[in-house]
Amino acid sequence: MRKIIYRKRGGLDSIEVIDCETPTPKSDEILVEVHKAGINFADLMMRQGLYGAAPDFPFTPGYEVAGIVLECGEDIKGIAIGDRVVAMTNFGGYSQQVVVQENQAWVLPEEVSFASAAAMPVAYVTAFHMLSFLGNFQVGNSVLIHHAAGGVGTAASQIANLLGASVVVGTSSSGKKDFVENQGMIHVSKEGGDFVKVCKEKTGGKGVDHALDPVGGKHVMLSYKALCSGGRLYVFGASSASPKIRTSWLAAYRMWRQTPRFDPIKMMNSNKSVFGVHMGMWDDKEVLKQHMIKLAQWLKEGKIDPIIDSTFHFEDVAAAQKHIHDRKNKGKVLLDFSP
Ligand SMILES: NC(=O)c1ccc[n+]([C@@H]2O[C@H](COP(=O)([O-])OP(=O)(O)OC[C@H]3O[C@@H](n4cnc5c(N)ncnc54)[C@H](OP(=O)(O)O)[C@@H]3O)[C@@H](O)[C@H]2O)c1
């Protein structure tokens, strides 16, 4: 079988596709023939050496796959050979075949495609975790979403609208305005748009209830300013540390240096909360499992519908990552591993 590895920290030339042995599942694992795998922005950052939770080089990235079960370990009860599944992989998903723990895989209803399924675990679980689980989202709440046209951005807007949002403000490159508006958001261009002002204007001067910030650096304080009293800010990324294909230590340092250190007393007086969110470091897998069950039900009922920007053959993984670095994606980018 073949899999993708990052040979070393660096640009797209550090990506290789290699032949390797098929892994054997342990007693509590299944072997999945991967048909589609999701690409996440974190995959790009870990290639650049900017992702603390990544394994040592060389390694195979990939957090999510959808495919068919080829083998089951002896203790597997709820999944059988031949089942169509979606799975969370803690790395290793960029591979023709991957072993997964049973409690990280879910059998797919027939009507859900491998593409929709592979687009779901990271983007939708992250958005749901922030808005619903941590955020206790209420009907009529308002939301600010950055990178609104991306994987998490489109998932968050669908979930917010499903949960009865009154206002959803989304920022992105100006060329994605129509796309963002078609997703049910009020668009603010990140080139010169003033999202704090728009959030206040659209909420009668109060500010939004939830702000999702994956940008980091000084941007975080602007998102905090866009909140109403009682509002919640979720800091869940640092895309400003990664402006180019190759690692920029200056940009990474600037992001870290400019990220605000919040004063709990000021937060108390303004009744605002700040959550740090890293799904890869979330320990209680049962919580994630419950999120997936809820989201799979919504997917089956057609209440959410992952937006697929494009699907690249896995041998073209460098082009797929370049597409995201170039900020061209509107929705999720997938890798095709179908045999
Ligand atoms: N903490 C967690 O558990 C977690 C989980 C999932 C995702 N995230 C974070 O959420 C953010 C979005 O992730 P995603 O996987 O959904 O990615 P994505 O939004 O599908 O793709 C990247 C998009 O982000 C925007 N962008 C902003 N700065 C960029 C840069 N420096 N280089 C390239 N694109 C940039 C671009 O759109 P525009 O320029 O048009 O906005 C681009 O199209 C990332 O920061 C990621 O690390 C965090």
PDBQT file of the ligand as one rigid body, heavy atoms in Angstrom, charges set to zero:
ROOT
HETATM    1  N1  LIG A 401      -8.157  23.973  17.624  1.00  0.00    +0.000 N 
HETATM    2  C1  LIG A 401      -8.703  23.034  16.889  1.00  0.00    +0.000 C 
HETATM    3  O1  LIG A 401      -9.030  21.952  17.403  1.00  0.00    +0.000 OA
HETATM    4  C2  LIG A 401      -8.933  23.288  15.424  1.00  0.00    +0.000 A 
HETATM    5  C3  LIG A 401      -9.633  22.366  14.647  1.00  0.00    +0.000 A 
HETATM    6  C4  LIG A 401      -9.850  22.644  13.289  1.00  0.00    +0.000 A 
HETATM    7  C5  LIG A 401      -9.364  23.834  12.753  1.00  0.00    +0.000 A 
HETATM    8  N2  LIG A 401      -8.670  24.701  13.530  1.00  0.00    +0.000 N 
HETATM    9  C6  LIG A 401      -8.162  25.969  12.974  1.00  0.00    +0.000 C 
HETATM   10  O2  LIG A 401      -9.195  26.604  12.251  1.00  0.00    +0.000 OA
HETATM   11  C7  LIG A 401      -8.663  27.326  11.139  1.00  0.00    +0.000 C 
HETATM   12  C8  LIG A 401      -9.386  26.872   9.877  1.00  0.00    +0.000 C 
HETATM   13  O3  LIG A 401      -9.038  25.518   9.646  1.00  0.00    +0.000 OA
HETATM   14  P1  LIG A 401      -9.623  24.718   8.408  1.00  0.00    +0.000 P 
HETATM   15  O4  LIG A 401      -8.992  23.376   8.421  1.00  0.00    +0.000 OA
HETATM   16  O5  LIG A 401     -11.095  24.827   8.427  1.00  0.00    +0.000 OA
HETATM   17  O6  LIG A 401      -8.992  25.487   7.165  1.00  0.00    +0.000 OA
HETATM   18  P2  LIG A 401      -9.745  26.173   5.980  1.00  0.00    +0.000 P 
HETATM   19  O7  LIG A 401     -10.487  27.298   6.602  1.00  0.00    +0.000 OA
HETATM   20  O8  LIG A 401     -10.511  25.203   5.207  1.00  0.00    +0.000 OA
HETATM   21  O9  LIG A 401      -8.631  26.677   4.943  1.00  0.00    +0.000 OA
HETATM   22  C9  LIG A 401      -7.849  27.735   5.096  1.00  0.00    +0.000 C 
HETATM   23  C10 LIG A 401      -8.533  29.073   4.773  1.00  0.00    +0.000 C 
HETATM   24  O10 LIG A 401      -8.166  29.934   5.834  1.00  0.00    +0.000 OA
HETATM   25  C11 LIG A 401      -7.893  31.232   5.327  1.00  0.00    +0.000 C 
HETATM   26  N3  LIG A 401      -6.546  31.650   5.745  1.00  0.00    +0.000 N 
HETATM   27  C12 LIG A 401      -6.278  32.535   6.700  1.00  0.00    +0.000 A 
HETATM   28  N4  LIG A 401      -4.991  32.688   6.887  1.00  0.00    +0.000 NA
HETATM   29  C13 LIG A 401      -4.388  31.884   6.022  1.00  0.00    +0.000 A 
HETATM   30  C14 LIG A 401      -3.041  31.592   5.744  1.00  0.00    +0.000 A 
HETATM   31  N5  LIG A 401      -2.072  32.182   6.440  1.00  0.00    +0.000 N 
HETATM   32  N6  LIG A 401      -2.743  30.711   4.776  1.00  0.00    +0.000 NA
HETATM   33  C15 LIG A 401      -3.718  30.100   4.095  1.00  0.00    +0.000 A 
HETATM   34  N7  LIG A 401      -5.045  30.321   4.344  1.00  0.00    +0.000 NA
HETATM   35  C16 LIG A 401      -5.359  31.209   5.295  1.00  0.00    +0.000 A 
HETATM   36  C17 LIG A 401      -8.064  31.185   3.841  1.00  0.00    +0.000 C 
HETATM   37  O11 LIG A 401      -9.334  31.715   3.547  1.00  0.00    +0.000 OA
HETATM   38  P3  LIG A 401      -9.652  33.286   3.661  1.00  0.00    +0.000 P 
HETATM   39  O12 LIG A 401      -8.329  34.005   3.551  1.00  0.00    +0.000 OA
HETATM   40  O13 LIG A 401     -10.557  33.581   2.540  1.00  0.00    +0.000 OA
HETATM   41  O14 LIG A 401     -10.315  33.437   4.990  1.00  0.00    +0.000 OA
HETATM   42  C18 LIG A 401      -8.039  29.699   3.496  1.00  0.00    +0.000 C 
HETATM   43  O15 LIG A 401      -8.825  29.407   2.383  1.00  0.00    +0.000 OA
HETATM   44  C19 LIG A 401      -7.160  27.048  11.151  1.00  0.00    +0.000 C 
HETATM   45  O16 LIG A 401      -6.503  28.105  11.826  1.00  0.00    +0.000 OA
HETATM   46  C20 LIG A 401      -7.036  25.774  11.965  1.00  0.00    +0.000 C 
HETATM   47  O17 LIG A 401      -5.787  25.591  12.574  1.00  0.00    +0.000 OA
HETATM   48  C21 LIG A 401      -8.455  24.445  14.845  1.00  0.00    +0.000 A 
ENDROOT
TORSDOF 0
